[in-house]
């Protein structure tokens, strides 16, 4: 349950909207209304729902309901197929990312992060493009959508840049089809066609659109599902370096003319005195792409290991592990948006347009909170003294990256103890503790959950 916030806190959110130029971003994306309340007012109402502890229906029943518009105003706004929500999210996130970049050194590593998460809709029957999708966390199929997300990070802040709401490319797995009453020229029709994409194709499209919008990064981070040779080849051809985890599967690596499995490459490494890393080696994929493999050992079970791949073979092994540790910020993002910002649960409409628009609103909430967190975390002094004496926000160090990899070992082993659960969710607690006091005051119980 969320506490009611004071007028001063409402005023602070209004100032935040002005600072981030959200009204201008809405107009540039063609998100406007021909009569009645402006699109900015309606967007702000939906944006603030989660901070008032009510959904739209309960808010209309409250004493404030007499001063609010009818219920159809918000639903028509969210169900509009002509609104370019991707352009809005790109504009807003680019403004915030450029602000983050103004606070850090030009030599600091910046990364794109790709990952997916399942939005379950088990109780739905007629939601548009509803499908049976595979949930990697449970290893089972569930009714819902796969949300493929692209984010940006500098090691301290995470900014969601874009997403694709995937249904299923297989007709047999789709429970409901798309509506036929929609213009093929609209942004909503294009988002529906994206829902049939294969994940690797969607990854390439997301990165191309982000680069076109003006985002830049040094590396692309991804987990083992995406770290496949065809996708690596595509991204490398576009000038993007990739760092990702790899699993032992059927793939082979060329080492001195021999085709070896990942385990055979690991077993062929010389003995290492390090307790954390077994070693590294430069190999070639079957398509001839040179990559560097870094093997990290489980401290508790010496026979267990993880392999991290980098297409930039000049990077130091410890630096590869440290940079890959930055990928965990997207896990914090998924946890916060689902547990606190009501991603996928605040509105349960049947329209695919509503799913896209509300997800964009949730991403905007996180961007605003991350912006305020950065404002509260960075040191401030007068004039140029800040640039002379203030240190940057802390970067993720090698030991923190190793701790997160050890947490992954525990998660893969289905850790049940409270100590191990705390280790897995410690990064979420760090994110929560660094939020501004006025945002934490909006939530009655904003704490790390297991």
C-alpha positions as CSV (number, residue, x, y, z in Angstrom):
1,X,0.0,0.0,0.0
2,X,1.3,3.4,-0.8
3,X,1.0,6.5,1.4
4,X,-0.7,9.7,0.2
5,X,1.9,12.2,-0.7
6,X,1.8,15.9,0.3
7,X,1.3,18.9,-2.0
8,X,5.0,19.7,-1.9
9,X,5.7,16.2,-3.2
10,X,3.1,16.7,-6.0
11,X,4.7,19.9,-6.8
12,X,8.1,18.2,-7.0
13,X,6.7,15.7,-9.6
14,X,5.3,18.6,-11.6
15,X,8.7,20.3,-11.6
16,X,10.2,17.0,-12.7
17,X,7.8,16.9,-15.7
18,X,8.9,20.4,-16.6
19,X,12.6,19.6,-16.2
20,X,12.4,16.4,-18.4
21,X,10.2,18.2,-21.0
22,X,7.7,15.4,-21.0
23,X,5.0,17.6,-22.7
24,X,7.4,18.4,-25.5
25,X,8.3,14.7,-25.9
26,X,4.6,13.8,-26.1
27,X,4.0,16.4,-28.8
28,X,7.0,15.3,-30.9
29,X,5.6,11.7,-30.8
30,X,2.3,12.8,-32.1
31,X,0.6,12.0,-28.8
32,X,-2.1,14.7,-28.6
33,X,-5.8,15.1,-28.2
34,X,-8.2,17.1,-30.4
35,X,-10.4,18.3,-27.5
36,X,-10.9,18.0,-23.7
37,X,-7.9,17.5,-21.4
38,X,-4.5,17.7,-22.9
39,X,-2.4,14.6,-23.5
40,X,0.1,15.8,-20.9
41,X,-2.6,16.0,-18.2
42,X,-3.9,12.5,-19.0
43,X,-0.4,11.1,-19.1
44,X,0.4,12.7,-15.7
45,X,-2.7,11.2,-14.2
46,X,-1.7,7.7,-15.3
47,X,1.9,8.3,-14.4
48,X,1.0,9.2,-10.8
49,X,-1.4,6.4,-10.1
50,X,1.2,4.1,-8.6
51,X,2.4,6.8,-6.2
52,X,-1.2,7.4,-5.0
53,X,-1.9,3.7,-4.2
54,X,-5.0,3.5,-6.3
55,X,-5.9,2.2,-9.8
56,X,-7.9,4.3,-12.1
57,X,-11.2,2.6,-11.0
58,X,-10.6,3.2,-7.3
59,X,-9.4,6.7,-7.9
60,X,-12.7,7.6,-9.6
61,X,-14.6,6.2,-6.5
62,X,-12.5,8.3,-4.1
63,X,-13.5,11.8,-3.0
64,X,-11.3,13.1,-5.7
65,X,-13.4,11.4,-8.4
66,X,-15.7,14.3,-8.8
67,X,-12.8,16.5,-10.1
68,X,-11.5,13.8,-12.5
69,X,-12.7,13.1,-16.1
70,X,-14.7,10.1,-17.0
71,X,-13.2,6.6,-17.0
72,X,-13.2,6.4,-20.8
73,X,-10.8,9.3,-21.2
74,X,-7.8,7.3,-19.9
75,X,-8.8,4.1,-21.7
76,X,-9.2,5.9,-25.0
77,X,-5.8,7.5,-24.5
78,X,-4.1,4.2,-23.8
79,X,-5.9,2.4,-26.6
80,X,-5.0,4.9,-29.3
81,X,-3.1,3.1,-32.1
82,X,-1.8,6.2,-33.8
83,X,0.5,7.3,-30.9
84,X,4.2,6.8,-31.5
85,X,5.1,5.6,-28.0
86,X,8.6,4.4,-29.2
87,X,9.5,7.8,-30.4
88,X,8.4,9.3,-27.0
89,X,10.4,6.8,-25.0
90,X,13.5,7.4,-27.2
91,X,13.2,11.1,-26.7
92,X,12.7,10.9,-23.0
93,X,15.4,8.3,-22.3
94,X,17.9,10.1,-24.6
95,X,17.5,13.4,-22.7
96,X,18.1,11.5,-19.4
97,X,21.1,9.5,-20.8
98,X,22.7,12.7,-22.1
99,X,22.3,14.2,-18.6
100,X,24.0,11.1,-17.1
101,X,26.8,11.4,-19.6
102,X,27.5,15.0,-18.6
103,X,28.3,13.8,-15.1
104,X,30.9,11.1,-16.0
105,X,34.3,10.9,-17.6
106,X,34.5,10.4,-21.4
107,X,36.6,7.3,-20.7
108,X,34.0,5.6,-18.5
109,X,32.6,2.4,-20.0
110,X,29.0,2.6,-21.3
111,X,27.0,-0.5,-22.3
112,X,23.8,-1.5,-24.0
113,X,22.1,-4.4,-22.1
114,X,19.7,-6.8,-23.7
115,X,17.4,-9.2,-21.8
116,X,13.9,-10.5,-21.8
117,X,11.2,-11.1,-19.2
118,X,7.8,-12.8,-19.3
119,X,4.6,-10.8,-18.6
120,X,2.2,-13.5,-17.4
121,X,-1.5,-13.2,-18.2
122,X,-2.7,-16.6,-17.1
123,X,-6.2,-15.4,-16.4
124,X,-6.7,-13.8,-19.8
125,X,-8.5,-15.5,-22.6
126,X,-9.1,-12.8,-25.3
127,X,-6.2,-10.4,-24.9
128,X,-4.9,-9.5,-28.3
129,X,-1.9,-11.6,-29.5
130,X,-1.9,-13.5,-26.3
131,X,0.4,-16.6,-26.6
132,X,2.0,-19.5,-24.8
133,X,5.5,-18.3,-24.2
134,X,8.4,-20.0,-22.5
135,X,9.5,-18.7,-19.1
136,X,13.2,-19.4,-18.6
137,X,13.0,-18.7,-14.9
138,X,10.5,-21.5,-14.3
139,X,11.3,-23.7,-17.3
140,X,7.6,-23.9,-18.3
141,X,5.2,-22.4,-20.8
142,X,2.8,-19.7,-19.6
143,X,0.1,-17.5,-21.1
144,X,1.4,-14.0,-21.7
145,X,4.0,-12.0,-23.6
146,X,7.8,-11.9,-23.7
147,X,9.1,-8.4,-23.1
148,X,12.5,-8.0,-24.8
149,X,14.1,-4.9,-23.3
150,X,17.1,-2.8,-24.4
151,X,18.8,-0.7,-21.7
152,X,21.8,1.6,-21.2
153,X,24.1,1.8,-18.2
154,X,27.2,3.5,-17.1
155,X,27.8,1.1,-14.1
156,X,25.7,3.2,-11.7
157,X,22.5,4.2,-13.5
158,X,20.3,2.2,-15.7
159,X,18.0,3.7,-18.4
160,X,15.5,1.6,-20.3
161,X,15.7,2.7,-24.0
162,X,13.2,0.5,-25.8
163,X,11.3,-2.7,-25.8
164,X,9.5,-5.2,-28.1
165,X,6.4,-7.1,-26.8
166,X,6.8,-10.5,-28.4
167,X,3.9,-12.8,-28.9
168,X,4.9,-16.0,-30.7
169,X,6.0,-16.6,-34.3
170,X,4.4,-20.0,-34.2
171,X,0.7,-19.9,-35.0
172,X,0.0,-23.0,-32.8
173,X,1.3,-21.1,-29.8
174,X,-0.9,-18.0,-30.3
175,X,-4.1,-18.0,-28.4
176,X,-5.6,-14.8,-29.9
177,X,-4.8,-13.0,-33.2
178,X,-4.4,-9.3,-33.9
179,X,-7.5,-7.2,-34.6
180,X,-8.3,-6.5,-38.3
181,X,-9.7,-3.1,-37.5
182,X,-6.5,-1.1,-37.6
183,X,-4.7,1.0,-40.2
184,X,-1.6,-0.5,-41.6
185,X,0.0,2.9,-41.5
186,X,-0.3,3.4,-37.8
187,X,2.4,2.9,-35.2
188,X,0.1,0.3,-33.5
189,X,0.1,-1.9,-36.6
190,X,3.9,-1.8,-36.7
191,X,4.2,-2.8,-33.1
192,X,1.9,-5.7,-33.7
193,X,4.0,-7.0,-36.6
194,X,7.1,-6.8,-34.4
195,X,5.4,-9.2,-32.0
196,X,5.9,-12.0,-34.5
197,X,9.6,-11.4,-34.8
198,X,12.3,-13.9,-33.7
199,X,14.3,-12.8,-30.7
200,X,17.6,-12.4,-32.6
201,X,16.0,-10.3,-35.3
202,X,14.3,-8.2,-32.6
203,X,17.6,-7.6,-30.9
204,X,19.2,-6.3,-34.0
205,X,16.2,-4.1,-34.8
206,X,16.3,-2.6,-31.2
207,X,20.0,-1.8,-31.4
208,X,19.7,-0.3,-34.9
209,X,16.8,2.0,-33.8
210,X,18.8,3.0,-30.7
211,X,21.9,3.9,-32.7
212,X,19.7,5.9,-35.1
213,X,18.1,7.8,-32.2
214,X,21.5,8.9,-31.0
215,X,22.4,6.5,-28.2
216,X,26.0,5.2,-28.0
217,X,27.8,2.6,-26.0
218,X,31.1,0.6,-25.9
219,X,29.7,-2.9,-25.5
220,X,26.5,-4.9,-25.8
221,X,25.9,-7.2,-22.8
222,X,23.6,-10.2,-23.0
223,X,23.0,-13.5,-21.2
224,X,23.7,-17.0,-22.5
225,X,20.4,-17.3,-24.5
226,X,21.4,-14.5,-26.9
227,X,25.1,-15.2,-27.1
228,X,25.0,-17.3,-30.3
229,X,27.4,-17.2,-33.2
230,X,24.9,-15.8,-35.9
231,X,23.8,-12.9,-33.7
232,X,27.5,-12.2,-32.7
233,X,28.4,-12.0,-36.3
234,X,25.6,-9.6,-37.1
235,X,26.4,-7.3,-34.2
236,X,30.1,-7.3,-34.9
237,X,29.4,-6.4,-38.6
238,X,27.7,-3.3,-37.3
239,X,30.7,-2.3,-35.2
240,X,29.3,-3.4,-31.9
241,X,31.4,-5.4,-29.4
242,X,29.6,-8.0,-27.4
243,X,30.2,-9.5,-24.0
244,X,28.0,-12.3,-23.0
245,X,27.8,-15.5,-21.0
246,X,28.0,-18.8,-22.9
247,X,26.7,-22.2,-22.0
248,X,28.1,-25.6,-22.9
249,X,26.0,-26.7,-25.9
250,X,26.7,-28.2,-29.3
251,X,28.8,-25.2,-30.5
252,X,32.4,-25.8,-31.3
253,X,35.4,-23.5,-31.0
254,X,38.5,-23.6,-33.2
255,X,41.7,-23.9,-31.1
256,X,44.9,-24.5,-33.0
257,X,43.0,-26.1,-35.8
258,X,41.0,-28.4,-33.5
259,X,37.2,-28.2,-33.1
260,X,36.6,-28.3,-29.3
261,X,33.6,-28.0,-27.1
262,X,33.4,-25.4,-24.3
263,X,34.3,-28.0,-21.7
264,X,37.3,-29.3,-23.7
265,X,38.5,-25.7,-24.0
266,X,38.2,-25.3,-20.3
267,X,40.0,-28.5,-19.6
268,X,42.9,-27.5,-21.9
269,X,43.7,-24.4,-19.9
270,X,46.9,-24.4,-17.8
271,X,46.5,-24.5,-14.1
272,X,45.8,-21.1,-12.4
273,X,46.7,-20.0,-8.9
274,X,43.7,-17.6,-8.8
275,X,40.7,-18.8,-6.8
276,X,38.3,-16.7,-8.8
277,X,39.3,-17.1,-12.5
278,X,40.5,-20.3,-14.1
279,X,42.0,-18.4,-17.0
280,X,41.2,-17.1,-20.5
281,X,42.0,-18.1,-24.1
282,X,41.4,-16.6,-27.6
283,X,39.5,-18.9,-29.9
284,X,37.5,-18.7,-33.1
285,X,33.9,-19.6,-33.7
286,X,33.0,-21.9,-36.6
287,X,32.3,-18.9,-38.7
288,X,35.8,-17.5,-38.1
289,X,35.0,-14.8,-35.6
290,X,37.8,-14.3,-33.0
291,X,36.5,-14.2,-29.4
292,X,38.0,-14.3,-26.0
293,X,36.7,-16.8,-23.4
294,X,37.1,-16.1,-19.7
295,X,36.3,-18.9,-17.2
296,X,35.2,-18.0,-13.7
297,X,35.3,-20.7,-11.1
298,X,32.7,-21.3,-8.3
299,X,34.4,-20.7,-5.0
300,X,32.2,-23.3,-3.2
301,X,32.4,-26.0,-5.8
302,X,35.7,-26.1,-7.8
303,X,34.3,-28.3,-10.6
304,X,31.6,-25.7,-11.4
305,X,32.5,-22.8,-13.7
306,X,31.0,-20.1,-15.9
307,X,32.3,-18.9,-19.3
308,X,32.1,-15.3,-20.4
309,X,32.7,-14.4,-24.1
310,X,34.0,-11.2,-25.5
311,X,34.3,-10.2,-29.2
312,X,36.9,-7.6,-28.1
313,X,39.9,-9.8,-27.7
314,X,42.1,-6.9,-26.5
315,X,40.3,-6.6,-23.2
316,X,41.9,-7.8,-20.0
317,X,40.1,-10.9,-18.4
318,X,39.3,-9.0,-15.2
319,X,37.9,-6.1,-17.1
320,X,35.6,-8.5,-19.1
321,X,34.3,-9.9,-15.8
322,X,33.8,-6.4,-14.4
323,X,32.0,-5.1,-17.4
324,X,29.8,-8.1,-17.6
325,X,28.8,-7.4,-14.0
326,X,27.0,-4.3,-15.2
327,X,24.4,-6.5,-16.8
328,X,22.8,-7.1,-13.5
329,X,21.3,-3.6,-13.4
330,X,18.6,-4.8,-15.8
331,X,17.6,-7.5,-13.3
332,X,17.0,-4.7,-10.7
333,X,14.9,-2.9,-13.3
334,X,12.7,-5.9,-13.9
335,X,12.2,-6.4,-10.2
336,X,11.3,-2.8,-9.5
337,X,8.9,-2.4,-12.4
338,X,7.1,-5.6,-11.6
339,X,7.0,-5.4,-7.8
340,X,6.5,-1.7,-7.3
341,X,5.6,0.1,-10.5
342,X,2.8,-2.4,-11.5
343,X,4.2,-3.5,-14.8
344,X,1.6,-5.8,-16.5
345,X,-0.9,-5.6,-13.6
346,X,-2.2,-2.0,-13.3
347,X,-4.4,-2.2,-16.5
348,X,-5.8,-5.5,-17.7
349,X,-7.2,-4.5,-21.1
350,X,-7.5,-6.7,-24.2
351,X,-6.0,-4.2,-26.6
352,X,-2.3,-4.6,-27.7
353,X,-2.1,-0.8,-27.9
354,X,-2.9,-0.5,-24.2
355,X,-0.2,-3.0,-23.4
356,X,2.4,-0.9,-25.3
357,X,1.3,2.4,-23.9
358,X,1.1,1.3,-20.3
359,X,4.5,-0.4,-20.5
360,X,5.9,2.9,-21.8
361,X,4.4,4.7,-18.9
362,X,6.0,2.3,-16.4
363,X,9.4,2.7,-18.2
364,X,8.9,6.5,-17.8
365,X,8.3,6.1,-14.1
366,X,11.5,4.2,-13.7
367,X,13.4,6.8,-15.8
368,X,12.1,9.6,-13.6
369,X,13.1,7.7,-10.4
370,X,16.5,6.9,-11.8
371,X,17.0,10.6,-12.7
372,X,16.0,11.6,-9.2
373,X,18.3,8.9,-7.7
374,X,21.2,10.3,-9.7
375,X,20.4,13.8,-8.6
376,X,20.4,12.7,-4.9
377,X,23.6,10.5,-5.3
378,X,26.0,12.9,-7.1
379,X,27.9,15.5,-5.1
380,X,27.0,19.1,-5.7
381,X,29.2,22.2,-5.1
382,X,29.2,25.7,-6.3
383,X,30.3,26.6,-9.8
384,X,33.3,24.8,-11.3
385,X,34.4,23.4,-7.9
386,X,32.3,20.4,-8.6
387,X,34.3,19.5,-11.7
388,X,37.6,20.2,-9.8
389,X,37.0,18.3,-6.6
390,X,33.9,16.0,-6.8
391,X,34.6,12.4,-7.6
392,X,32.3,10.5,-10.0
393,X,29.7,8.1,-8.7
394,X,31.3,4.8,-7.9
395,X,31.8,2.4,-10.7
396,X,31.2,-1.3,-10.5
397,X,34.4,-2.9,-9.3
398,X,35.8,-6.4,-10.0
399,X,35.0,-7.8,-6.6
400,X,31.3,-6.7,-6.9
401,X,31.1,-8.3,-10.4
402,X,32.5,-11.6,-8.9
403,X,30.0,-11.5,-6.1
404,X,27.2,-11.2,-8.6
405,X,28.6,-14.1,-10.6
406,X,28.6,-16.1,-7.4
407,X,25.0,-15.1,-6.8
408,X,24.3,-16.6,-10.3
409,X,25.9,-19.8,-9.2
410,X,23.6,-19.9,-6.2
411,X,20.6,-19.1,-8.4
412,X,21.4,-21.8,-10.8
413,X,21.7,-24.2,-7.9
414,X,18.2,-23.1,-6.7
415,X,19.4,-21.6,-3.5
416,X,16.9,-21.7,-0.7
417,X,18.6,-20.3,2.4
418,X,17.9,-16.8,3.5
419,X,21.6,-15.9,3.3
420,X,21.7,-16.9,-0.3
421,X,18.5,-15.0,-1.1
422,X,19.9,-11.9,0.4
423,X,23.0,-12.2,-1.7
424,X,20.9,-12.5,-4.9
425,X,18.9,-9.4,-4.1
426,X,21.5,-7.2,-2.5
427,X,21.8,-5.0,-5.7
428,X,18.1,-4.2,-5.5
429,X,18.5,-3.0,-1.9
430,X,21.4,-0.8,-2.9
431,X,19.2,0.8,-5.6
432,X,16.4,1.4,-3.1
433,X,18.6,2.9,-0.4
434,X,20.0,5.5,-2.9
435,X,16.6,6.8,-3.9
436,X,15.7,10.3,-2.7
437,X,14.0,10.5,0.6
438,X,10.8,12.0,-0.8
439,X,10.3,9.1,-3.3
440,X,10.9,6.5,-0.5
441,X,8.4,8.4,1.6
442,X,5.7,7.7,-1.1
443,X,6.0,3.9,-0.4
444,X,4.9,2.4,2.9
445,X,7.2,-0.6,2.5
446,X,9.9,-0.1,-0.1
447,X,12.4,-2.8,0.8
448,X,14.3,-5.7,-0.8
449,X,12.1,-8.7,-1.3
450,X,13.2,-12.3,-1.9
